[in-house]
């Protein structure tokens, strides 16, 4: 099981066409510019590792799983 930092996940999302539209504290909501529906929420400081549960949720929201 690979560990991802918040910064790595944000970079992967940006490459797939997701852009940050809203922030509140350390929660970022991203929308896709290439037509994918919905939003993806990523929380935490950029240097923090994400738990597997949060990673699964982000992957599902992004349509990767």
SULCORFEN-V986628 format. One record per residue. RES is the residue in one letter. PHI is phi in radians with two decimals (* if undefined). PSI is psi as a letter, one per 30 degrees, with the letter a starting at -180 (* if undefined). Layout:
res:RES phi:PHI psi:PSI
res:RES phi:PHI psi:PSI
//
This chain:
res:X phi:* psi:j
res:X phi:-1.42 psi:k
res:X phi:-1.66 psi:k
res:X phi:-2.04 psi:k
res:X phi:-1.57 psi:l
res:X phi:-0.99 psi:e
res:X phi:-1.04 psi:e
res:X phi:-1.12 psi:e
res:X phi:-1.15 psi:e
res:X phi:-1.08 psi:e
res:X phi:-1.11 psi:e
res:X phi:-1.08 psi:e
res:X phi:-1.15 psi:e
res:X phi:-1.08 psi:e
res:X phi:-1.12 psi:f
res:X phi:-1.55 psi:g
res:X phi:1.75 psi:g
res:X phi:-1.54 psi:k
res:X phi:-2.21 psi:k
res:X phi:-1.24 psi:k
res:X phi:-1.91 psi:e
res:X phi:-2.48 psi:k
res:X phi:-2.39 psi:k
res:X phi:-2.55 psi:j
res:X phi:1.19 psi:b
res:X phi:-1.80 psi:g
res:X phi:-1.65 psi:k
res:X phi:-2.07 psi:k
res:X phi:-1.92 psi:k
res:X phi:-2.01 psi:k
res:X phi:-2.07 psi:l
res:X phi:-1.60 psi:k
res:X phi:-1.60 psi:f
res:X phi:-1.77 psi:g
res:X phi:1.73 psi:g
res:X phi:-1.23 psi:k
res:X phi:-1.37 psi:l
res:X phi:1.47 psi:a
res:X phi:-2.25 psi:l
res:X phi:-2.10 psi:k
res:X phi:-1.90 psi:k
res:X phi:-2.18 psi:k
res:X phi:-2.12 psi:l
res:X phi:2.01 psi:l
res:X phi:-1.28 psi:l
res:X phi:-1.08 psi:f
res:X phi:-1.59 psi:f
res:X phi:-1.40 psi:k
res:X phi:-1.44 psi:k
res:X phi:-1.60 psi:k
res:X phi:-1.27 psi:l
res:X phi:-1.08 psi:e
res:X phi:-1.10 psi:e
res:X phi:-1.18 psi:e
res:X phi:-1.06 psi:e
res:X phi:-1.05 psi:e
res:X phi:-1.15 psi:e
res:X phi:-1.14 psi:e
res:X phi:-1.05 psi:e
res:X phi:-1.13 psi:e
res:X phi:-1.08 psi:e
res:X phi:-1.42 psi:f
res:X phi:1.38 psi:g
res:X phi:-1.66 psi:f
res:X phi:-2.12 psi:*
//
